[in-house]
Amino acid sequence: MTLVRREAFVTALQDGILWYATAQQDRDPDAAEALAHRFAIAVDHTIDKVLRRPGSGVIWKHRAGYRFSSVKRPFDRWLIFYRLPDPTTIERVDIIRGERDLPRRVT
């Protein structure tokens, strides 16, 4: 399988890591950095799962051909959106928190 990513995915992932890195910065900088690292590892784990079983993601009914998978716990409120443009390619489209207005955001 070939794994490609949209620039929006990279930007959103960087924003998520930065958010976790700064979330507890005032109270415990080491804990904030560790949390950001755990988030990045959970995202990697989820992407590996999608690579092994691309059809296992939930079909996104708002956009034909799109699927999503929850990031590994405890970050499971984050969703990785992807599509399969051909039988040998997985395109990572976006990663966002599930509380957002998803139909507007995911394009």
Secondary structure, DSSP 8 states (H G I E B T S, - for coil): -EEEE-HHHHHHHHHHHHHHHHHTTTT-HHHHHHHHHHHHHHHHHHHHHHHH-GGGSEE-TTSTTEEEEE-STTSTTEEEEEEEEETTEEEEEEEEETTS-HHHH--
